[in-house]
Amino acid sequence: MSEFLIATFEGGGNIAPCVGMIRRLLARGHRVRVLGDAVLRAEMEAAGAAFRPWSTAPSRADRRPESDTMRDWAATEPGGGLIRLLDHLTIGPAAEYAADTFAELTRAPADALLCCDVMFGPTIGAEAAGVPFVMFGTNVSILPIEGIPPLGPGLMPPTTAEDHAMAEGVAAWFQAMMNERLPLLNAARATYGLPPLATAMEQPRRARMTLLATSPAFDFPATALPPDLRYVGPLLDPPDWAAGWDSPWAADDARPLVLVALSSTFQDQAGTIQRLLDATASLPLRVVVTLGPALAGAVLRVPTNAAVLDHASHDAVMREAALIVTHCGHGTVMRALAHHRPMLCLPMGRDQNDNAARVVARGAGIRLAPDAETSALREVITTLLAEPSYAEAAAALGRAIAYAATPDALVDALEELTDCARCRDAA
């Protein structure tokens, strides 16, 4: 039996996989503690983990937009969302996250730290405490992988000289933005007598392993994978706040069902939802819109063929749906593909452009900008429902993901890590 400390934050789609990881570790007899935003206490304790909120580092007490210091949805400049991520989570508050993590590991040692891959600060605290750490990603990798386009704008694998130049330029820009903030990382490291780094990317690279809760069947193929990186498959545990779903329509209603699910976190998406309701109002469809905690209670003009819910079980709705309209958060995409459903992709930032690129590249959906006009939304929804190739491609990709899945991959990897550490200690 091992003791694991998880370091995470309220980021919406990263929480359900974190809960899934907790449940799987506990089922194998391990102990789990969580350091995270205060708002996560109920979910983490319900999953069976001990919980402590960040005290020095930023800690959200609720999911209201006002409590989100990152405000990446407000960025207007290219790459602005990623810069806000670096400044408000990944590197900016690294010293504070390091201090809280070091204090927790000093209070109660652990065999390993499992750190959300967009947080570098907790790994400094673990390194200072002499505890091995693992980077845990709940989507495609934020770290560069040879042969895979860099994260951010949703690039396809390059095929032309222009494509290669674009990918190289994006990668170089991201590295430069990280290295501009390198003094903050090195200052945090110096607090504990740790040597300085030459590049910011060296901090996550010091992990014993990187685990990605996605599938190689979904990701673009790499030229070469880092030896310590493993795909452990999507973790699709439903969030605790997702209620069941009873259809408001008659059982013999033959109109296709469309699910609109545009993020459980605030991304200023109410306008997009309204345009989707307007676009589908005149179509022979049934439309279910789930708002999630951030938009619960939003006032919208709802046509007679639509039901707008604060929350509902996406699995239950997807079993009946013909099409999923999504921001392309990783969890929603994986769930749609598990149900073999095609997608209208409306990415709004974060990892969403890159997930959308993978969906579109496999022919399982169409991508539009989230500010697309009502007429464009209506036209694409009609196309996706009328052309069977999209559903066929989604089913093929869903089957490939299921075939590649190894249910115990996550826990097996972590047990291998702690077993190896014990062997080294014994030697």
N, C-alpha and C positions, 0 to 999 in steps of 0.2 A: 504494500500500500504506500502511495506517494502523496505528498502534500503539494498542491498546485495553487499558485496565486495568479489570478487573472487581472490584468490592467486594461480597462476599457473606458468608453465614454458614450453618452447618448448621441448616437448618429443615425437612428432610425433602423435602416436595414442591417446594421451590424449586430443588433441585439438578439434577434431570434437565433442566428447561428451561435452566438455566445451561450445562450440558454441551452441550445442543443449540445454544445460541447460539455457544459456542466453536467447535464443529465447523463451523457455517455460515460464521463469519467466517474461519476458517482455509482453508476450501474456496475462498473468494474471494481468497485471497492475503494476508490481513491477519495481523498479529502480535497475540497475546493473552497478557496476564499476569493472574493472579488473586491478590487478597488475600482470605484467608478463614481459617476455623477450621482448625487443624492436621489434623483428621481428614479434611479434604477433599483433602489432597495427592494421594493415589493416583488419585482419580477425575479431578481436574483435569489432572494430568500425563498420564494415559491418554488424555484427550481432545485433548492436544497443546498445552496452555497451560503457560507457566512459572508457578511457584507460589511464593508467600511467605506464611507464616502471620502472623496478627496477633501483635504482640509487646507493645505497650502495652495494647491493647484485649483484652477477654476472648476466649479461643481454646480451643474444646473439643478435647480430644485423642482423644475417643472418643464413641460414641453411647449410652453407658449413661445411664439416667435421673439418676444421681448427678452427672453432669457438666453437667447442664442447669440453669443458674442461674435461668432464667426460671420454670420449674415452673408454667406456666400451667394445667396440668391440676389443680393443687391449689387453684385459686381457687374459692371458694364464693359470693362476693358477686357481684351482677349487674355485668357489665362488668369483673370482676376480671382476666380474662385479658388484656384490652386494656391495663389499667393496668400489668400486669407486663411486657407488650411495651414500653410506653413507658419504663418504668423500667430495664429490663435490656437493651434493644437500640436502640430508636428514638431516645430522647433521653438517658436516664440516662448512658450511657457515651460520649456524642457527642464529648467532648474527646479521649478515648483513640483512638477510631476516626479522628478528624480528624488526630491526631498521626501515626498510622501511615500514613495515606494521603498526607499532606503529605511525610513522609519518603521514601516510595516514589516519589512523583512528582518529588521533588528528586533522588533517586538515579538515576532513569531516567524522563525525561519521556514523556508519552503524548499522543496526539491527543485522547482523550476518556476520561472515567471513566464506566463503566456500573455504576450502583449499585442494589442491591436496594432496592425502594421502601419497605421498612420500616426502612431505616437512613438516618438524617439526618447522622450524624457524618462519614462519608467525603466527603459533598458539601461540607462546610466545608473539609476539606483540599484538595479540588480547587479550590474557589473561591479559597483562599489561594494556590494554586500557579498560578492563571490558566489552569486547564484546564477546558474546557466539560464539563458532566456531563449524563447521561441517567438518569432514573429508570426502572428496569426491573421491571415487575410480572409475577409468574407466576400471577396470578389476577385477579379483578375488582378494580377500583380501590379502594385505601384512601383516596384523596383524594376529596373531595366532587365529584360531577358533577351538574349541574342536572337535576332530574327523576328521578334514580335514588335509591332509598332509601339512607340512610347505612349503612355497613358495621357489622356486629356481631350484632344479634339476628335477622337473617334476615327483615327486613320485606318484604312484598309492596308493589308500587307503590300509593300511597294512592288511595283512591276516595271516602272519606268525610271529613268534617271531623275526626272522631276519628283516622282514619288519618294525616291531615296533621299533626295536633297531636303524635301519637306520633313521626313521622319528624323533625319539627322539634325535639322534645325530645331525642331520641337524638343528633341532629347537634350541638345546643347543648352537651350533656353532653360529647361527645367533644372539641369545640373547647375547652371549659373545662379538661378534663384535660390537653390538650396545652399550653395557655397557662399553666397552673400551673407547667409545667416549662420555660417560655420562658427564665428566667434562666440555666439550664444551657446552652442553645444560644447565648445572647448572650455568656456568659462564654467559651465555646469560640471564638466568632467574634472576640472582643476580643483573644485571644491573637495573632491574625494581623493585627490592625488593621482588621478588617472591621466595617462599621457594624452597629449593633443592628437587630434585626427587631421589628416591631410585633406580629406573631403568629407562632406556631410554624409554621403552615402555609406561611408565606412561604419557608421554607428549601427544601422540595421544589419549590415553585412557581418557584424560580430556575433550574430545569433548562431546558436548551435544548429538550428534548422528553421526554415520558413515553410509554413503549412498554408495552403490555399484551399479554402472551402468552395472550390469550383471544380469543373471537370476539364480534363485535357481535350475531351471531345467538343467542348464548347469553345475553348480558347483557340486562338490562332496557333499554328504549329511553330515551335521554336527551332532555331538552328542548333542550339545546345542549351540544356537546362543547367543551372547551377547545381552542383552535387548535393547541396543541402536543402533543395527545394522539392516539396512533394505536393501533388494534388491529392486532397483527401475527400473530394466529392462535396456537392452542395448539402448543407444542413437545413432542411426545410421545416423545422419545428414551427408551428404557428405561434404568433405572438399571443400573450395572455389576454390582451384586450380585444382580440377578434372574436366576436360572438358568432353563433350559428346563423343560418339563413333559411328563411321560409319564403318561397316565391310568392309575390303578390298576384301573380297571374294564374289563370286556369291551367290545369295540367295538360289540356289539349290545345293550348295556344302554340301554334306552329311558327310564329315569328322568331327569327334567329335572336339569340340573346347575346348582347355585347356587354362586357365588363369594362368599366372605366376605373382604373386604379392608378392614381398619380401621386404616389409617395405618401408615407405615413408621417413625414416631417414637413415643415413649412418650406416651400420653395416658391412662394407667391404664385401658386398654380390655380387660384380661383377663377381667373379670367380664362385660362385654357379650358377648365371644366365647363364654364358657361358656354364657350364657343362649341364644345363637343355636344352639349345638350341642344343647342340651337341647330347644329349640323344634323343631328339625328332625329329631330322632332318630326320631320316630314317623311322619314323613312319607315318602312314596315318592319320595325325592330322592337325588341324589348331591351331597355338599357338600365343597367345597374351601376350606380356610381358609389364608390366607397370613399369617404373623405379622410378617414384616419384621425388620430388625436389632434393634430395641429390645425385642422380645418373643421373639427366637429362643431355643428351648429351654424355653419356658414349659410348665408341667405342667397339663394339662387332662384332663377326662373326655371321651373321644372315642368317640362311638357308632360302630356298625359301618358306617353309611352315609356316614361322613365321613373325609376325609384332611386332616391338619393338617401344613403344611409351613412351614419357616422362610422360604422364598422360592420363587417360581416366576414364569415369564413370564406377566404378566396378559394380554398379547395372545393367547398360546396358549390360556389357559384361557377367556378371553372368547369366542373363536371357537366354543367348544362350549357356553357357558353360556346359560341361559335368563333368569337374574336375577343382578344384582349387589347385594350388601349392602355398603354403604360408609359411612364416616364423612363422605363428601362432600368430601374433599380435591380441589382443582381438577383435578389430573392424573388421578386415578382416574375422576372424573366425565367428563372429556373423552374418556378412553379408552373408557369404557362407551358413551358416545354414538357414538363412532366405530364401535363394533361394533353399534350399534342396540339396546342392552340396557337394559331398564327397571331401576329402582333402588329398593331400600329404603334410605332416607336416615336415618342415625343420627348427626347432626352433634354434635361434642364441643367446639366452640369455633373460634377463629381465623377463617378465612374460610368455614368449613364451613356455618354456618347460612345464609349468603347464597348459597352454591352450591346448597344444598338448596332454598331458596326458588325459585330459577330452574328447577330440575328439576320441582318440584311445580307451579309456575305453568304449565308447558307440558304437564302431564299425564303426564310421563315417569316418575313415581315417587310414593311416599308417604313422608312424614316422620314419624318417631317419636323420642321422647327416647331417648338411649343407655341409660338405666336402665329402659326399658320391660320389663314382666313377660314371662315366657316365653309365656304364653297370647296376649298382644297381638302378639308377634313372630310366632308361629305363624299367627295369623289373617291378618295383613297379608301374609306370604309366600305363603300360600295364595291370597289375593285377587290379588296381583300376577301369579302364574303362571296363574290361571284367567281373568282378564279381559284380552282381547287389546288393549284400547285403550291400555294402558300401553306395551306393546311397540311399537305403531303410533306413538304419540306420540314415543317415544325414537328410532325410526327417522326420523321426520320432522325432529326437531331435529338429529339427527346429519347428515342430508343437508343441512340448512340451514347447519350449521357448515362442512361440507366445501365447499359451494358458495361460501361467503364467503371461503375461505382463499386467500391469495396466497403461494405458497411462498417467494418472495424478499423479502417485505415487511420483515422485520426488518433484513436486511443492506442493503437498498436505503435504508431510513431512516437507518441509521448512516453509510452512504457519503455520503448527501446532507448530513448534518451536517458530516462532516469536509471534504467538498469546499467547502461554504460557508465554513467556517473558513479554509481555504487561500485562498479568493478574497478574504476580508476582510484576511488578512495581506498578500497581494500588493498590495492596493489601498493 
